[in-house]
Every structure is written in structure tokens, then in C-alpha cells.
Amino acid sequence: MDAIIAILNFLYAFSIVGLSIYGLQSIVLTILFLSRRQPPFYPPATTKFLPTITVQIPLFNERYVAERIIDSVCALDYPADKLHIQVLDDSDDATQIQVQTLVAFHRKRGVDIEHIHRTDRSGYKAGALAAALPRAKGEFIAIFDADFIPAPGFLRKMVPYFHNPRLGMAQARWGHLNAGYNWITGTQALMLDGHVIIEQTARCYFNLPFGFNGTAGIWRRACIEDCGGWQSHTLSEDLDLSYRVFMKGWQMIYVPEVMAQAEVPPQILAFKQQQFRWARGSIQVLLKLFVPLWRTRLSLAQKISGTVHLASYLMYPVMILLLLISLPLALTHYLPSPALTLMASIAGFGPPLIYCVAQVAGYRDWHKRIAFFPLLLLMAMGTAFNNTIAILGTPYSKNVFSRTPKFMLDTRPDQLQQSDYRLSIDWKIFGEMSLALYSAFALYIAIINAPSMIPFLVLGTLGFTIVSLQSIWESLITSRRRHIAEAEN
């Protein structure tokens, strides 16, 4: 019995330390952001630097948003003779015909645009980008996912930074088109803002490794080619290339003043699918580049920061571990040591700090937006099982890039209910429901035996309950719509 208790105590300490690393990272990045250090370099005040740019738009079954992104890119304020557009279309539904029609229309208007269609999807998005690069006419490559809307002046604002010949990539900030659609989009907007307002800015300004966000950025073509090009070994081809670029000595810059608006998933099922891909992809990059990262001549701070950054999704299995051991610890009347309690208390300020500062720094109505923070905590906890499964399967599973469906809800709010792209639940719902029940029982025991565990177990009970019930509700709506469509046909 004593050996079991010792093991439980060790696992508890391990979990608290692991989660504290994540919390302390948030505190450190927020402090760096608030230090107001100047950007690593500015673009020239006046410039006639207008190089040839190829804009790539990777698509797969995006019939609701394909027209919007293609029209937006064709409306970019840039010399027509220096703008080349590639629509990288791997679609196998009606999107393909739609894109063909749009491309033909804009070509007649004099736009240098081409439709590149693949049928095998080898390498998924990375494969599409790599396959199209040899046909690109531009010295620079801008990339926009289907759910983004670049402003007309995007290229003119971003290109001057490339006066620096060692600059390999410039990343703009993400905005959120449909943050007010429902509680799911509002919560995601808050979650993303911590990353795009605080984390990316702090990492860039203090020369710490950071990643291209996969869209709304510009690459120097020579940089891509010099660092091995787009590779499909991972599901996070953007993060993979970013770290290879950083390790090879190219510079990257984050430009928070330039924003590209985008749609966030309105379904919890779509959010979980996106998180599954991001979690697995990040850990794949960690496994691929951990040793090369530590063999570089980067500073110790850069190596530590990069490792913690790539390993951030590991907090989810640690959360599940802590939840699972909470019940047996509660049954033994466990009292955590003062040192662990202090560490957890300090680190616990990290998440609320980074999200609150992001809202204050980014919006005038920050007090309304920050109201989503309790839901953010519940969503993070409720998706922990989904992300843990993604991570645990990383070494054994074949890469499958599951796209995040988009619906163009900023102008067609009813389109979500009518869409064939709505997702249904999978087997992971049973894990989430089981953890909700387990958390509730552990909470009951903790109320009697271990009061210090009550806050975490309340979070687990509510988080898994809300996420699982929302998933079931969305799936029922999807099933009902499909039955109606079948009956009408």
C-alpha cells in the first residue's frame, strides 16, 4: 500500500510540475510582451520595392468560401504584372467546378491566375504547396487558407520588410470574422488572441523561435528552397518549416499591426478535429526536430523556449493523468506539499494573465470579450481527451489531414445548419462522457476527503460534460438534417 501511495504522490508532483511549466511560460511571455521592446527591424519609411509575388490558395472542398478568398486575392492592391495567383485545389466535390469557373472569370479580366488541381492529395497541404512551387513565378510566396480575407493593402504593407535580405518569412496577425456567432467561436477567439497578440509578438521581438501560422504570411522563395522546402512528414508543415528556417539562421518577423480576418470553427466537433490535427502535428515536429534543435548553435534560452513551445500540447495528457490519479489520492486523504501548492498557485496566474492582457492590448471592448474566459477553461479541459488521443497515437498512426470545415457564417449565419460539411461524433465521445462521470465521482470523494482537489475536479466535471453534450447535440442536428435531405430526394 505504501508503494502505491508513493507512486501516486510522484505522479501528482509530476503533473503539477508539468502544468506549472505551461503556466510559467504564459507568465514569461506576457512579461516579455509588456516590456514593450522594439521590433527586431522596421521596413524603410519609403520604398519602391515591389517584387513579383505568387499568392497560393490551398483548397480542399471549400465551396462556401472559395469564391470569397479568390475574389479577395484578385482584389489585392498590387501591380498586375507582378502578381501571380495559384489556386491549389485538391477538391473532390463541387468546389472543383466552382473554382474552374472563378479562375476563368478572373483570367478574362486580365488577372494572372491559374487553377492547379490534384486528384491524389499526396502530402495534403504540404504536398500541394510543394507541387506548385516550381510553377510559381514569384520571388516571394504569399499563402492564404480558404477561410481568410486579406485586405487590399496586405501585400504593400508586408513586402517592405523584405528589404532585409536575410528575412525569410513575415507573418501577419489573425483576426476573427465570426467571433460573435456563438459561445464556441467567442471562446476560440479569446484562445487564439493569447497566441496571436501575446505569444507570437513576444517570441519574435526577443528572437525566440516561433512558427508560421500556415496562412496570412509571406515567404521568400529562396528561403523555402534553402531549408528543404515543404515536407509532409508531419501534420504541421508550417511549424516544421519555421523551425528548420530558424535553425538555419534565416530571420522571421511577426507583424501584429497587419491583420487578416478569418473564420473560426462554429462547431465543437470541428474545433476538436482542428485541435486533434494541431496537437499531433506539433508533437510530430517535436519528435522530428528536438535533437537537431539542441545540436544547433542557438542560445540556451532559444533551445529551451523552442522545446517548451513545441511540447505545449503535452499539457493535455498531463491534465488527464492528474484527473485519473485524483480519485485514488482523494480516497487516501491526500494533502499536497506546500511547495507544490505554491508552484501551482503561481503558475495558475499564467493563463488568465495572458488572455486578459491580450484582450486589453487588442480591443476596446476587452471587458466583454474576457467574459468568455470561464468557458475557455472548460473547453480546454473538455477537449483534453481528444488531444491526448492525438498525441498518444503520434508514433503509430498514418498521417491523415482532416480539414476543418468552413461555412462563411459572417454573411450567411444560417449556412451552418444547411451545410453538408457538418461533422458527426466519433468514438472519443465515450471517453469524454466517461471522464465526466469519473470526475463527478472523484469530486464527491474530494468534498469529503481532499478539499484542495475540488477546483480541478469541478473543472473536469463541467468541462467534459459540456463538451460531450455539445458534441452529441451537434451530431443529432447533423443526423436530422441528413435524414430530411434523404427523404426529400
Sequence and secondary structure as in RCSB ss.txt:
>XXXX:A:sequence
MDAIIAILNFLYAFSIVGLSIYGLQSIVLTILFLSRRQPPFYPPATTKFLPTITVQIPLFNERYVAERIIDSVCA
LDYPADKLHIQVLDDSDDATQIQVQTLVAFHRKRGVDIEHIHRTDRSGYKAGALAAALPRAKGEFIAIFDADFIP
APGFLRKMVPYFHNPRLGMAQARWGHLNAGYNWITGTQALMLDGHVIIEQTARCYFNLPFGFNGTAGIWRRACIE
DCGGWQSHTLSEDLDLSYRVFMKGWQMIYVPEVMAQAEVPPQILAFKQQQFRWARGSIQVLLKLFVPLWRTRLSL
AQKISGTVHLASYLMYPVMILLLLISLPLALTHYLPSPALTLMASIAGFGPPLIYCVAQVAGYRDWHKRIAFFPL
LLLMAMGTAFNNTIAILGTPYSKNVFSRTPKFMLDTRPDQLQQSDYRLSIDWKIFGEMSLALYSAFALYIAIINA
PSMIPFLVLGTLGFTIVSLQSIWESLITSRRRHIAEAEN
>XXXX:A:secstr
 HHHHHHHHHHHHHHHHHHHHHHHHHHHHHHHHHTT   S    SS      EEEEEEESS TTTHHHHHHHHHT
 SS GGGEEEEEEE   STHHHHHHHHHHHHHHTT  EEEEE SS TTHHHHHHHHHGGG   SEEEE  TTEE 
 TTHHHHHGGGGGSTTEEEEEEEEEETTTTSSHHHHHHHHHHHIIIIIIHHHHHHTT      SSSEEEEHHHHH
HTT    SSS HHHHHHHHHHHTT EEEEEEEEEEEE   SSHHHHHHHHHHHHHHHHHHHHHHHHHHHHSS  H
HHHHHHHHHHTGGGHHHHHHHHHHHHHHHHHTT    HHHHHHHHHHTTHHHHHHHHHHHHH TTHHHHGGGHHH
HHHHHHHTHHHHHHHHHTTTTS           TTT TTHHHH TT     THHHHHHHHHHHHHHHHHHHHHH 
GGGHHHHHHHHHHHHHHHHHHHHHHHHHHHHHHHHHHH 
